[in-house]
Amino acid sequence: MPDATALHAHPATRPAGVTPPPRPGPLSTYATLVRWNVAQVGSVLPLVVVVQALLAAGLVVGFGFLIPDITPDVALHLSTGAPTVLLLTVGLVIVPQGVARARADGTFTYLRSLPVARPLLLAAELTVWLLVALPSVAVAVGVARLRYALDLAFDWPLLVAAAVLVTVTATAVGYAIAVALRPMVAQLASQVLVFFVLLFSPITFPADRLPAWFAAVHDVLPVRPAADLLRAGLAADVYPASGRDLVVLVAWCVLGLLVSVRALVRRA
């Protein structure tokens, strides 16, 4: 039986009758990496999905307790902002913490050593977290309709596209943070981001409640545009979609993907 050296030898020096094993195609490699990522999360994956669902219900109901005599308009704004908080929490908190741990225990280095296209590593990671994050949107909307008797006007194409774009953007930015900073710093940054998203971002409250300079900062950050696009998909009769929000969100998505891919292809 020929050895591995003979199988992978240059065609000019390979022994006669010896053919190299076929290389898997990109789709096969991608599917294998997705399965590997799911296996890495293992039994924790259903727990993450359940926690996301509980967080979705808790945001809608819990924030309602903080606002006495909540009006229908306030309930609508709160309920249509909750899905954005959930998607951003997955991308900006859970993802960078997971990648930071992978860098600390050597898993990240092992993945980069595999003979596969580096962008496929990121694509597989994005797919897994996309599947984890999106069900929480449905839970948040369902709880909001039951809790506040909301009559939402869905723009389904916009809602689906916005949910996917927000999830990919948040995950790409979170991944970029995790690969650009040292593991301990990345984990600390993700903890700070969750407070920024929950307390200081105009997602569950209108932007006009912020100081003018801080509201202007949010015009170029991805948080408010993400919330506004999702809100327009959930209540199209009340909140219009903005092309500016789309441009800002796409720009952050591209930036996060570029930083992440560059870190993956960079030599160790």
Summary of the structure (lengths in Angstrom):
residues: 268
radius of gyration: 21.8
end to end distance: 35.3
largest distance: 83.2
contacts: 849
relative contact order: 0.13
helix: 75%
strand: 0%
